[in-house]
Amino acid sequence: MIHEIERKFLVHGFVPPRDAAPQYVEQGYLAITPDGTEVRVRRSAAGHLLTVKRGRGLTRVEVEREISAEEFDALWPATEAARLTKDRHRVPDGPHTIIVDVYDGALSGLCIAEIEFRSAEHAQRYIPPGWLGEEITGVTGYLNQSLAAHGMPLHEKTTRTHHGP
């Protein structure tokens, strides 16, 4: 099995690094089930992907495959009810890369950072930089599938994880 281990945080007032080259991402969901399973397609400058994720929280099963532009175009209309777009920034943080997604459209103003880890132990030991806001790992309303299908969460509980002075 392939697992994705990541922590997610809200970001307030994100200013991209001067040399940043954001990647525009279009993402749509073909299926979303009550147990957290999702099937999505994504288009960006990096290519076209079909992804299946299962589970919730820190560790999830994730299987991802490249697909052709023609396959993406054939599947895209089926995602009409659950889509989102965002600019993706990669910010170095020591041995990690923080992925910062700045959403647009109906989600304009929302900014979420995620950091992937090789183990749950590494994820739990990670001390986020001070510019990251509330932790939203496992908060259902901030999953991309929920954002795409239901829009901005109204009253989701987050966890403050500010470390530093």
PyMOL CGO cylinders between C-alpha atoms (Angstrom):
from pymol import cmd
from pymol.cgo import CYLINDER

trace = [
    CYLINDER, 0.00, 0.00, 0.00, 1.05, 3.55, -0.64, 0.3, 1, 1, 1, 1, 1, 1,
    CYLINDER, 1.05, 3.55, -0.64, 0.47, 6.04, 2.16, 0.3, 1, 1, 1, 1, 1, 1,
    CYLINDER, 0.47, 6.04, 2.16, 0.42, 9.80, 2.19, 0.3, 1, 1, 1, 1, 1, 1,
    CYLINDER, 0.42, 9.80, 2.19, 1.50, 11.20, 5.55, 0.3, 1, 1, 1, 1, 1, 1,
    CYLINDER, 1.50, 11.20, 5.55, 0.92, 14.93, 5.80, 0.3, 1, 1, 1, 1, 1, 1,
    CYLINDER, 0.92, 14.93, 5.80, 0.05, 17.75, 8.14, 0.3, 1, 1, 1, 1, 1, 1,
    CYLINDER, 0.05, 17.75, 8.14, -2.00, 20.74, 7.00, 0.3, 1, 1, 1, 1, 1, 1,
    CYLINDER, -2.00, 20.74, 7.00, -2.17, 24.32, 8.28, 0.3, 1, 1, 1, 1, 1, 1,
    CYLINDER, -2.17, 24.32, 8.28, -4.06, 27.49, 7.51, 0.3, 1, 1, 1, 1, 1, 1,
    CYLINDER, -4.06, 27.49, 7.51, -1.86, 30.36, 6.36, 0.3, 1, 1, 1, 1, 1, 1,
    CYLINDER, -1.86, 30.36, 6.36, -2.79, 33.99, 6.92, 0.3, 1, 1, 1, 1, 1, 1,
    CYLINDER, -2.79, 33.99, 6.92, -1.19, 36.77, 4.87, 0.3, 1, 1, 1, 1, 1, 1,
    CYLINDER, -1.19, 36.77, 4.87, 1.00, 34.50, 2.73, 0.3, 1, 1, 1, 1, 1, 1,
    CYLINDER, 1.00, 34.50, 2.73, 3.58, 36.40, 0.69, 0.3, 1, 1, 1, 1, 1, 1,
    CYLINDER, 3.58, 36.40, 0.69, 5.20, 34.17, -1.95, 0.3, 1, 1, 1, 1, 1, 1,
    CYLINDER, 5.20, 34.17, -1.95, 9.00, 34.17, -2.09, 0.3, 1, 1, 1, 1, 1, 1,
    CYLINDER, 9.00, 34.17, -2.09, 10.31, 36.59, -4.74, 0.3, 1, 1, 1, 1, 1, 1,
    CYLINDER, 10.31, 36.59, -4.74, 11.69, 33.79, -6.88, 0.3, 1, 1, 1, 1, 1, 1,
    CYLINDER, 11.69, 33.79, -6.88, 8.49, 31.74, -6.59, 0.3, 1, 1, 1, 1, 1, 1,
    CYLINDER, 8.49, 31.74, -6.59, 7.10, 30.19, -9.72, 0.3, 1, 1, 1, 1, 1, 1,
    CYLINDER, 7.10, 30.19, -9.72, 3.58, 29.14, -8.75, 0.3, 1, 1, 1, 1, 1, 1,
    CYLINDER, 3.58, 29.14, -8.75, 1.94, 26.29, -10.58, 0.3, 1, 1, 1, 1, 1, 1,
    CYLINDER, 1.94, 26.29, -10.58, -1.73, 26.73, -11.54, 0.3, 1, 1, 1, 1, 1, 1,
    CYLINDER, -1.73, 26.73, -11.54, -3.78, 23.66, -10.61, 0.3, 1, 1, 1, 1, 1, 1,
    CYLINDER, -3.78, 23.66, -10.61, -7.26, 22.62, -11.75, 0.3, 1, 1, 1, 1, 1, 1,
    CYLINDER, -7.26, 22.62, -11.75, -8.70, 19.78, -9.71, 0.3, 1, 1, 1, 1, 1, 1,
    CYLINDER, -8.70, 19.78, -9.71, -12.06, 18.00, -9.96, 0.3, 1, 1, 1, 1, 1, 1,
    CYLINDER, -12.06, 18.00, -9.96, -13.65, 15.10, -8.13, 0.3, 1, 1, 1, 1, 1, 1,
    CYLINDER, -13.65, 15.10, -8.13, -15.26, 12.17, -9.90, 0.3, 1, 1, 1, 1, 1, 1,
    CYLINDER, -15.26, 12.17, -9.90, -16.34, 10.44, -6.66, 0.3, 1, 1, 1, 1, 1, 1,
    CYLINDER, -16.34, 10.44, -6.66, -16.43, 11.30, -2.96, 0.3, 1, 1, 1, 1, 1, 1,
    CYLINDER, -16.43, 11.30, -2.96, -17.74, 8.74, -0.46, 0.3, 1, 1, 1, 1, 1, 1,
    CYLINDER, -17.74, 8.74, -0.46, -18.78, 9.16, 3.20, 0.3, 1, 1, 1, 1, 1, 1,
    CYLINDER, -18.78, 9.16, 3.20, -15.74, 7.20, 4.44, 0.3, 1, 1, 1, 1, 1, 1,
    CYLINDER, -15.74, 7.20, 4.44, -13.36, 9.75, 2.91, 0.3, 1, 1, 1, 1, 1, 1,
    CYLINDER, -13.36, 9.75, 2.91, -12.56, 7.88, -0.30, 0.3, 1, 1, 1, 1, 1, 1,
    CYLINDER, -12.56, 7.88, -0.30, -12.11, 10.18, -3.28, 0.3, 1, 1, 1, 1, 1, 1,
    CYLINDER, -12.11, 10.18, -3.28, -11.31, 9.85, -6.96, 0.3, 1, 1, 1, 1, 1, 1,
    CYLINDER, -11.31, 9.85, -6.96, -10.02, 13.01, -8.59, 0.3, 1, 1, 1, 1, 1, 1,
    CYLINDER, -10.02, 13.01, -8.59, -8.36, 14.34, -11.70, 0.3, 1, 1, 1, 1, 1, 1,
    CYLINDER, -8.36, 14.34, -11.70, -5.82, 17.17, -11.72, 0.3, 1, 1, 1, 1, 1, 1,
    CYLINDER, -5.82, 17.17, -11.72, -4.31, 19.31, -14.48, 0.3, 1, 1, 1, 1, 1, 1,
    CYLINDER, -4.31, 19.31, -14.48, -1.21, 21.48, -14.01, 0.3, 1, 1, 1, 1, 1, 1,
    CYLINDER, -1.21, 21.48, -14.01, 1.97, 22.35, -15.85, 0.3, 1, 1, 1, 1, 1, 1,
    CYLINDER, 1.97, 22.35, -15.85, 3.39, 19.12, -14.41, 0.3, 1, 1, 1, 1, 1, 1,
    CYLINDER, 3.39, 19.12, -14.41, 0.82, 17.06, -16.33, 0.3, 1, 1, 1, 1, 1, 1,
    CYLINDER, 0.82, 17.06, -16.33, -2.44, 15.24, -15.78, 0.3, 1, 1, 1, 1, 1, 1,
    CYLINDER, -2.44, 15.24, -15.78, -3.13, 12.91, -12.86, 0.3, 1, 1, 1, 1, 1, 1,
    CYLINDER, -3.13, 12.91, -12.86, -5.81, 10.49, -11.72, 0.3, 1, 1, 1, 1, 1, 1,
    CYLINDER, -5.81, 10.49, -11.72, -5.69, 9.99, -7.94, 0.3, 1, 1, 1, 1, 1, 1,
    CYLINDER, -5.69, 9.99, -7.94, -7.54, 7.76, -5.51, 0.3, 1, 1, 1, 1, 1, 1,
    CYLINDER, -7.54, 7.76, -5.51, -7.30, 8.53, -1.78, 0.3, 1, 1, 1, 1, 1, 1,
    CYLINDER, -7.30, 8.53, -1.78, -8.83, 6.64, 1.12, 0.3, 1, 1, 1, 1, 1, 1,
    CYLINDER, -8.83, 6.64, 1.12, -9.10, 7.50, 4.79, 0.3, 1, 1, 1, 1, 1, 1,
    CYLINDER, -9.10, 7.50, 4.79, -8.83, 10.62, 6.91, 0.3, 1, 1, 1, 1, 1, 1,
    CYLINDER, -8.83, 10.62, 6.91, -6.33, 12.24, 9.22, 0.3, 1, 1, 1, 1, 1, 1,
    CYLINDER, -6.33, 12.24, 9.22, -2.53, 12.18, 9.27, 0.3, 1, 1, 1, 1, 1, 1,
    CYLINDER, -2.53, 12.18, 9.27, -2.08, 9.01, 7.20, 0.3, 1, 1, 1, 1, 1, 1,
    CYLINDER, -2.08, 9.01, 7.20, -4.15, 8.14, 4.13, 0.3, 1, 1, 1, 1, 1, 1,
    CYLINDER, -4.15, 8.14, 4.13, -3.86, 5.62, 1.32, 0.3, 1, 1, 1, 1, 1, 1,
    CYLINDER, -3.86, 5.62, 1.32, -3.00, 7.39, -1.94, 0.3, 1, 1, 1, 1, 1, 1,
    CYLINDER, -3.00, 7.39, -1.94, -2.58, 5.90, -5.41, 0.3, 1, 1, 1, 1, 1, 1,
    CYLINDER, -2.58, 5.90, -5.41, -1.76, 8.29, -8.23, 0.3, 1, 1, 1, 1, 1, 1,
    CYLINDER, -1.76, 8.29, -8.23, -1.30, 7.69, -11.96, 0.3, 1, 1, 1, 1, 1, 1,
    CYLINDER, -1.30, 7.69, -11.96, -0.43, 9.94, -14.87, 0.3, 1, 1, 1, 1, 1, 1,
    CYLINDER, -0.43, 9.94, -14.87, -3.12, 10.14, -17.53, 0.3, 1, 1, 1, 1, 1, 1,
    CYLINDER, -3.12, 10.14, -17.53, -3.11, 11.71, -20.97, 0.3, 1, 1, 1, 1, 1, 1,
    CYLINDER, -3.11, 11.71, -20.97, -4.58, 15.12, -21.76, 0.3, 1, 1, 1, 1, 1, 1,
    CYLINDER, -4.58, 15.12, -21.76, -7.28, 13.31, -23.77, 0.3, 1, 1, 1, 1, 1, 1,
    CYLINDER, -7.28, 13.31, -23.77, -8.21, 11.14, -20.78, 0.3, 1, 1, 1, 1, 1, 1,
    CYLINDER, -8.21, 11.14, -20.78, -8.33, 14.20, -18.54, 0.3, 1, 1, 1, 1, 1, 1,
    CYLINDER, -8.33, 14.20, -18.54, -10.56, 16.04, -21.03, 0.3, 1, 1, 1, 1, 1, 1,
    CYLINDER, -10.56, 16.04, -21.03, -12.89, 13.04, -21.23, 0.3, 1, 1, 1, 1, 1, 1,
    CYLINDER, -12.89, 13.04, -21.23, -13.24, 12.84, -17.42, 0.3, 1, 1, 1, 1, 1, 1,
    CYLINDER, -13.24, 12.84, -17.42, -13.33, 16.58, -16.60, 0.3, 1, 1, 1, 1, 1, 1,
    CYLINDER, -13.33, 16.58, -16.60, -17.05, 17.15, -17.43, 0.3, 1, 1, 1, 1, 1, 1,
    CYLINDER, -17.05, 17.15, -17.43, -17.98, 14.53, -14.78, 0.3, 1, 1, 1, 1, 1, 1,
    CYLINDER, -17.98, 14.53, -14.78, -16.38, 16.76, -12.09, 0.3, 1, 1, 1, 1, 1, 1,
    CYLINDER, -16.38, 16.76, -12.09, -18.62, 19.77, -12.70, 0.3, 1, 1, 1, 1, 1, 1,
    CYLINDER, -18.62, 19.77, -12.70, -20.21, 19.61, -9.21, 0.3, 1, 1, 1, 1, 1, 1,
    CYLINDER, -20.21, 19.61, -9.21, -16.90, 19.42, -7.33, 0.3, 1, 1, 1, 1, 1, 1,
    CYLINDER, -16.90, 19.42, -7.33, -14.01, 21.51, -8.68, 0.3, 1, 1, 1, 1, 1, 1,
    CYLINDER, -14.01, 21.51, -8.68, -11.41, 23.93, -7.39, 0.3, 1, 1, 1, 1, 1, 1,
    CYLINDER, -11.41, 23.93, -7.39, -8.50, 25.94, -8.72, 0.3, 1, 1, 1, 1, 1, 1,
    CYLINDER, -8.50, 25.94, -8.72, -5.43, 27.19, -6.94, 0.3, 1, 1, 1, 1, 1, 1,
    CYLINDER, -5.43, 27.19, -6.94, -1.90, 28.49, -7.32, 0.3, 1, 1, 1, 1, 1, 1,
    CYLINDER, -1.90, 28.49, -7.32, 0.60, 26.08, -5.77, 0.3, 1, 1, 1, 1, 1, 1,
    CYLINDER, 0.60, 26.08, -5.77, 3.84, 27.37, -4.26, 0.3, 1, 1, 1, 1, 1, 1,
    CYLINDER, 3.84, 27.37, -4.26, 6.76, 25.28, -3.00, 0.3, 1, 1, 1, 1, 1, 1,
    CYLINDER, 6.76, 25.28, -3.00, 8.59, 26.77, 0.00, 0.3, 1, 1, 1, 1, 1, 1,
    CYLINDER, 8.59, 26.77, 0.00, 11.77, 25.07, 1.28, 0.3, 1, 1, 1, 1, 1, 1,
    CYLINDER, 11.77, 25.07, 1.28, 11.88, 24.35, 5.03, 0.3, 1, 1, 1, 1, 1, 1,
    CYLINDER, 11.88, 24.35, 5.03, 15.09, 22.52, 5.87, 0.3, 1, 1, 1, 1, 1, 1,
    CYLINDER, 15.09, 22.52, 5.87, 14.70, 18.90, 4.71, 0.3, 1, 1, 1, 1, 1, 1,
    CYLINDER, 14.70, 18.90, 4.71, 11.01, 19.51, 3.96, 0.3, 1, 1, 1, 1, 1, 1,
    CYLINDER, 11.01, 19.51, 3.96, 9.08, 21.33, 1.30, 0.3, 1, 1, 1, 1, 1, 1,
    CYLINDER, 9.08, 21.33, 1.30, 5.99, 23.22, 2.37, 0.3, 1, 1, 1, 1, 1, 1,
    CYLINDER, 5.99, 23.22, 2.37, 3.34, 23.19, -0.34, 0.3, 1, 1, 1, 1, 1, 1,
    CYLINDER, 3.34, 23.19, -0.34, 1.25, 26.37, -0.10, 0.3, 1, 1, 1, 1, 1, 1,
    CYLINDER, 1.25, 26.37, -0.10, -2.01, 26.43, -2.03, 0.3, 1, 1, 1, 1, 1, 1,
    CYLINDER, -2.01, 26.43, -2.03, -3.61, 29.84, -2.64, 0.3, 1, 1, 1, 1, 1, 1,
    CYLINDER, -3.61, 29.84, -2.64, -7.18, 29.18, -3.77, 0.3, 1, 1, 1, 1, 1, 1,
    CYLINDER, -7.18, 29.18, -3.77, -9.20, 31.32, -6.16, 0.3, 1, 1, 1, 1, 1, 1,
    CYLINDER, -9.20, 31.32, -6.16, -12.75, 31.48, -7.43, 0.3, 1, 1, 1, 1, 1, 1,
    CYLINDER, -12.75, 31.48, -7.43, -15.34, 30.73, -4.72, 0.3, 1, 1, 1, 1, 1, 1,
    CYLINDER, -15.34, 30.73, -4.72, -12.48, 29.87, -2.33, 0.3, 1, 1, 1, 1, 1, 1,
    CYLINDER, -12.48, 29.87, -2.33, -10.60, 33.14, -2.91, 0.3, 1, 1, 1, 1, 1, 1,
    CYLINDER, -10.60, 33.14, -2.91, -8.82, 34.24, 0.25, 0.3, 1, 1, 1, 1, 1, 1,
    CYLINDER, -8.82, 34.24, 0.25, -8.19, 30.70, 1.51, 0.3, 1, 1, 1, 1, 1, 1,
    CYLINDER, -8.19, 30.70, 1.51, -4.57, 29.64, 1.84, 0.3, 1, 1, 1, 1, 1, 1,
    CYLINDER, -4.57, 29.64, 1.84, -3.53, 26.16, 3.07, 0.3, 1, 1, 1, 1, 1, 1,
    CYLINDER, -3.53, 26.16, 3.07, -0.06, 24.71, 3.59, 0.3, 1, 1, 1, 1, 1, 1,
    CYLINDER, -0.06, 24.71, 3.59, 0.78, 21.02, 3.69, 0.3, 1, 1, 1, 1, 1, 1,
    CYLINDER, 0.78, 21.02, 3.69, 3.95, 19.15, 4.49, 0.3, 1, 1, 1, 1, 1, 1,
    CYLINDER, 3.95, 19.15, 4.49, 4.46, 15.48, 3.56, 0.3, 1, 1, 1, 1, 1, 1,
    CYLINDER, 4.46, 15.48, 3.56, 6.56, 13.16, 5.71, 0.3, 1, 1, 1, 1, 1, 1,
    CYLINDER, 6.56, 13.16, 5.71, 8.13, 9.74, 5.31, 0.3, 1, 1, 1, 1, 1, 1,
    CYLINDER, 8.13, 9.74, 5.31, 6.69, 8.48, 8.62, 0.3, 1, 1, 1, 1, 1, 1,
    CYLINDER, 6.69, 8.48, 8.62, 4.05, 9.39, 11.19, 0.3, 1, 1, 1, 1, 1, 1,
    CYLINDER, 4.05, 9.39, 11.19, 6.84, 9.74, 13.76, 0.3, 1, 1, 1, 1, 1, 1,
    CYLINDER, 6.84, 9.74, 13.76, 8.57, 12.40, 11.63, 0.3, 1, 1, 1, 1, 1, 1,
    CYLINDER, 8.57, 12.40, 11.63, 5.24, 14.18, 11.16, 0.3, 1, 1, 1, 1, 1, 1,
    CYLINDER, 5.24, 14.18, 11.16, 4.56, 14.26, 14.89, 0.3, 1, 1, 1, 1, 1, 1,
    CYLINDER, 4.56, 14.26, 14.89, 8.06, 15.58, 15.70, 0.3, 1, 1, 1, 1, 1, 1,
    CYLINDER, 8.06, 15.58, 15.70, 7.90, 18.34, 13.08, 0.3, 1, 1, 1, 1, 1, 1,
    CYLINDER, 7.90, 18.34, 13.08, 7.85, 21.87, 14.49, 0.3, 1, 1, 1, 1, 1, 1,
    CYLINDER, 7.85, 21.87, 14.49, 6.20, 24.15, 11.93, 0.3, 1, 1, 1, 1, 1, 1,
    CYLINDER, 6.20, 24.15, 11.93, 7.62, 27.60, 11.21, 0.3, 1, 1, 1, 1, 1, 1,
    CYLINDER, 7.62, 27.60, 11.21, 5.84, 30.48, 12.91, 0.3, 1, 1, 1, 1, 1, 1,
    CYLINDER, 5.84, 30.48, 12.91, 4.24, 31.79, 9.70, 0.3, 1, 1, 1, 1, 1, 1,
    CYLINDER, 4.24, 31.79, 9.70, 1.96, 28.74, 9.56, 0.3, 1, 1, 1, 1, 1, 1,
    CYLINDER, 1.96, 28.74, 9.56, -1.37, 29.26, 11.32, 0.3, 1, 1, 1, 1, 1, 1,
    CYLINDER, -1.37, 29.26, 11.32, -3.84, 26.86, 12.84, 0.3, 1, 1, 1, 1, 1, 1,
    CYLINDER, -3.84, 26.86, 12.84, -3.35, 23.15, 12.20, 0.3, 1, 1, 1, 1, 1, 1,
    CYLINDER, -3.35, 23.15, 12.20, -6.18, 21.62, 10.19, 0.3, 1, 1, 1, 1, 1, 1,
    CYLINDER, -6.18, 21.62, 10.19, -4.83, 18.07, 9.73, 0.3, 1, 1, 1, 1, 1, 1,
    CYLINDER, -4.83, 18.07, 9.73, -7.88, 15.79, 9.66, 0.3, 1, 1, 1, 1, 1, 1,
    CYLINDER, -7.88, 15.79, 9.66, -10.40, 18.66, 9.72, 0.3, 1, 1, 1, 1, 1, 1,
    CYLINDER, -10.40, 18.66, 9.72, -12.96, 17.42, 7.20, 0.3, 1, 1, 1, 1, 1, 1,
    CYLINDER, -12.96, 17.42, 7.20, -14.14, 20.86, 6.01, 0.3, 1, 1, 1, 1, 1, 1,
    CYLINDER, -14.14, 20.86, 6.01, -10.62, 21.73, 4.83, 0.3, 1, 1, 1, 1, 1, 1,
    CYLINDER, -10.62, 21.73, 4.83, -10.08, 18.60, 2.75, 0.3, 1, 1, 1, 1, 1, 1,
    CYLINDER, -10.08, 18.60, 2.75, -9.83, 19.55, -0.92, 0.3, 1, 1, 1, 1, 1, 1,
    CYLINDER, -9.83, 19.55, -0.92, -12.72, 17.20, -1.69, 0.3, 1, 1, 1, 1, 1, 1,
    CYLINDER, -12.72, 17.20, -1.69, -14.94, 19.07, 0.77, 0.3, 1, 1, 1, 1, 1, 1,
    CYLINDER, -14.94, 19.07, 0.77, -13.77, 22.49, -0.44, 0.3, 1, 1, 1, 1, 1, 1,
    CYLINDER, -13.77, 22.49, -0.44, -14.54, 21.48, -4.04, 0.3, 1, 1, 1, 1, 1, 1,
    CYLINDER, -14.54, 21.48, -4.04, -17.97, 20.06, -3.25, 0.3, 1, 1, 1, 1, 1, 1,
    CYLINDER, -17.97, 20.06, -3.25, -19.19, 22.37, -0.46, 0.3, 1, 1, 1, 1, 1, 1,
    CYLINDER, -19.19, 22.37, -0.46, -17.07, 25.53, -0.54, 0.3, 1, 1, 1, 1, 1, 1,
    CYLINDER, -17.07, 25.53, -0.54, -15.51, 27.37, 2.37, 0.3, 1, 1, 1, 1, 1, 1,
    CYLINDER, -15.51, 27.37, 2.37, -16.04, 25.73, 5.77, 0.3, 1, 1, 1, 1, 1, 1,
    CYLINDER, -16.04, 25.73, 5.77, -18.00, 27.91, 8.16, 0.3, 1, 1, 1, 1, 1, 1,
    CYLINDER, -18.00, 27.91, 8.16, -17.25, 26.72, 11.68, 0.3, 1, 1, 1, 1, 1, 1,
    CYLINDER, -17.25, 26.72, 11.68, -14.63, 24.01, 11.62, 0.3, 1, 1, 1, 1, 1, 1,
    CYLINDER, -14.63, 24.01, 11.62, -12.59, 23.35, 14.76, 0.3, 1, 1, 1, 1, 1, 1,
    CYLINDER, -12.59, 23.35, 14.76, -8.87, 23.86, 14.25, 0.3, 1, 1, 1, 1, 1, 1,
    CYLINDER, -8.87, 23.86, 14.25, -5.88, 23.39, 16.53, 0.3, 1, 1, 1, 1, 1, 1,
    CYLINDER, -5.88, 23.39, 16.53, -3.49, 26.25, 17.23, 0.3, 1, 1, 1, 1, 1, 1,
    CYLINDER, -3.49, 26.25, 17.23, 0.06, 25.01, 16.68, 0.3, 1, 1, 1, 1, 1, 1,
    CYLINDER, 0.06, 25.01, 16.68, 2.15, 28.15, 16.74, 0.3, 1, 1, 1, 1, 1, 1,
    CYLINDER, 2.15, 28.15, 16.74, 5.70, 27.37, 17.82, 0.3, 1, 1, 1, 1, 1, 1,
    CYLINDER, 5.70, 27.37, 17.82, 8.27, 30.04, 18.38, 0.3, 1, 1, 1, 1, 1, 1,
    CYLINDER, 8.27, 30.04, 18.38, 8.81, 33.23, 20.34, 0.3, 1, 1, 1, 1, 1, 1,
]
cmd.load_cgo(trace, "trace")
